[in-house]
């Protein structure tokens, strides 16, 4: 448990930027301004509101790395040529492979991943490591699939897009990280496995869909498909009408999260100590969902008139 002297500590933007500079994720003043505009320290402090300063800082660093990888894939044109994205993801896959952390990573972004994972895996089970590796590898797989579809000019149907978006949002690996920084490990009980899985999927969907609404202009500018565009195409409606439909989808998914969370808190006949572990995990997931939605409403990551989108 966190000590009272450090509860609620929020890492300053400058501290996160200093870490990102040291990690090679920020190399100039423009990138530093972009990172500051993202307000990731706000996301992290909301995700682990009772965390020690080290827990909140590690959460913020993971968020910065995840955003950096995502933006590197989506905003830098990476993958416009066949094999380009695969060369970028290969060092990350090497870190995630069995025994990969025993080998020295050399690519700068792989070094960052290896360092973050080493710090996060401390004290966690082997099962956690396998799950994190599987979740992050699936994100890499989905990103490569998405870029290949984009390069081919393919347009997915709504159900196909929703499934792919759930995998590219990188929320499931972040939930794995929060098991460490939020001190609430996944409860591996067969009675609740399906419900916990569905809860995670639903929160990933909500985060992805809200992100798509926020990044609609960005995505359109780079010719990238987006839930709003897919809904407009699927229903042959205007962008404004599609946004309304997506808003209704988000409300329905959030209602489902509340229903699943309530069912999980009921215990499913688990021993009392396991029931309490389930409740802690559900609290963690719901807290992260709320923090993500607040952050998406305030981040400068997608605003064209902020330093996130301006150059020197």
C-alpha positions, -999 to 999 in steps of 0.1 A, spaced: 0 0 0 11 36 -6 25 55 23 6 86 33 34 109 26 34 101 -11 -3 95 -18 -17 118 -45 17 129 -57 15 140 -93 46 139 -115 54 173 -130 53 176 -168 90 186 -166 99 154 -149 81 133 -176 98 153 -203 132 148 -187 126 111 -187 115 111 -223 146 131 -233 168 106 -216 149 77 -232 152 93 -267 115 98 -272 119 136 -272 148 150 -292 139 187 -298 119 216 -284 89 208 -307 86 173 -294 89 185 -258 60 209 -264 40 181 -279 46 158 -250 37 186 -225 5 193 -244 -6 157 -240 -9 161 -203 0 125 -197 8 132 -160 -28 141 -156 -39 108 -171 -15 89 -148 -25 106 -116 -61 99 -124 -55 63 -132 -37 56 -99 -51 83 -76 -38 66 -44 -4 56 -59 31 63 -47 50 89 -67 70 61 -84 37 43 -94 23 74 -110 56 82 -127 59 47 -142 23 49 -154 30 83 -171 61 69 -187 43 39 -201 16 63 -215 43 84 -231 59 54 -247 26 40 -259 16 74 -274 50 77 -290 48 43 -307 12 50 -318 20 84 -333 52 71 -349 30 45 -367 1 67 -376 14 102 -380 49 98 -395 38 79 -425 56 47 -412 44 18 -432 38 35 -465 63 11 -480 61 -27 -476 82 -40 -448 89 -6 -433 66 -10 -402 78 -46 -397 114 -34 -394 102 -9 -367 82 -35 -348 108 -63 -351 130 -51 -322 99 -47 -300 89 -83 -308 124 -95 -298 120 -79 -264 86 -96 -260 97 -130 -272 104 -157 -246 138 -150 -232 139 -117 -250 146 -97 -219 177 -118 -213 192 -104 -246 204 -69 -249 181 -47 -269 199 -23 -292 172 -3 -311 164 28 -290 127 22 -288 133 -14 -279 156 -3 -251 128 18 -237 103 -10 -239 127 -34 -222 135 -9 -194 98 -2 -187 89 -39 -188 117 -48 -164 105 -22 -139 69 -33 -143 75 -70 -141 92 -67 -108 71 -86 -83 46 -97 -109 39 -134 -117 51 -153 -147 15 -154 -159 14 -116 -159 45 -115 -181 30 -139 -205 -2 -119 -207 15 -86 -211 37 -100 -239 7 -115 -256 -14 -83 -254 14 -60 -266 23 -85 -294 -13 -85 -305 -12 -47 -306 18 -49 -329 1 -75 -351 -30 -53 -353 -10 -23 -362 7 -41 -390 -27 -54 -402 -41 -18 -401 -12 -4 -421 -14 -31 -447 -51 -24 -451 -44 13 -454 -17 7 -480 -41 -15 -500 -68 11 -499 -91 -14 -481 -121 -2 -462 -134 -23 -433 -170 -30 -424 -181 -16 -390 -179 -49 -371 -144 -56 -386 -132 -21 -377 -145 -23 -341 -126 -56 -336 -94 -42 -351 -97 -9 -331 -100 -28 -299 -65 -43 -306 -48 -11 -318 -58 12 -289 -31 -4 -267 -55 -2 -237 -52 -39 -228 -14 -37 -223 -19 -5 -203 -44 -23 -180 -18 -50 -175 7 -23 -165 -19 -8 -140 -20 -42 -122 15 -33 -110 12 4 -105 -23 2 -91 -16 -28 -69 -46 -48 -82 -36 -79 -101 -59 -98 -124 -79 -124 -105 -73 -157 -123 -105 -174 -112 -125 -194 -138 -158 -182 -122 -151 -146 -133 -128 -150 -163 -153 -143 -190 -167 -113 -172 -133 -98 -165 -124 -103 -202 -156 -87 -213 -150 -57 -189 -115 -52 -204 -128 -54 -240 -156 -30 -233 -132 -4 -217 -109 -8 -247 -138 -2 -271 -149 29 -252 -114 44 -251 -109 36 -288 -142 51 -299 -138 83 -278 -102 86 -291 -116 83 -327 -141 111 -320 -113 133 -307 -89 125 -335 -114 127 -364 -98 157 -380 -63 144 -376 -73 110 -391 -90 126 -420 -60 148 -427 -37 118 -431 -62 96 -449 -67 72 -420 -99 54 -414 -118 63 -382 -149 50 -364 -168 82 -373 -159 78 -410 -168 40 -409 -202 47 -393 -209 74 -419 -200 50 -447 -219 21 -431 -251 41 -426 -247 65 -456 -251 95 -433 -233 128 -427 -203 132 -404 -225 150 -379 -250 122 -379 -222 96 -376 -208 114 -346 -243 112 -329 -244 75 -337 -210 70 -322 -220 89 -291 -249 65 -287 -226 35 -291 -203 49 -264 -233 54 -240 -245 19 -246 -210 4 -241 -206 24 -208 -239 11 -196 -226 -24 -203 -194 -17 -183 -215 -7 -153 -236 -38 -156 -206 -61 -158 -188 -43 -130 -219 -47 -108 -221 -84 -115 -184 -89 -108 -187 -71 -74 -215 -96 -65 -187 -122 -61 -198 -152 -81 -195 -174 -50 -158 -168 -46 -141 -170 -12 -143 -137 6 -106 -128 0 -110 -135 -37 -142 -114 -38 -122 -85 -24 -94 -90 -50 -121 -89 -78 -135 -57 -64 -101 -41 -63 -95 -51 -99 -129 -38 -110 -122 -5 -92 -89 -3 -110 -105 -8 -144 -134 17 -138 -110 43 -124 -88 40 -154 -117 43 -178 -129 75 -160 -93 89 -160 -89 81 -198 -122 98 -206 -113 129 -186 -79 130 -202 -92 126 -238 -115 156 -231 -85 178 -220 -54 166 -239 -38 188 -265 -28 157 -285 -55 162 -311 -60 199 -311 -46 216 -342 -41 250 -325 -19 236 -297 19 231 -296 11 194 -303 5 203 -339 28 233 -345 64 234 -356 93 257 -348 
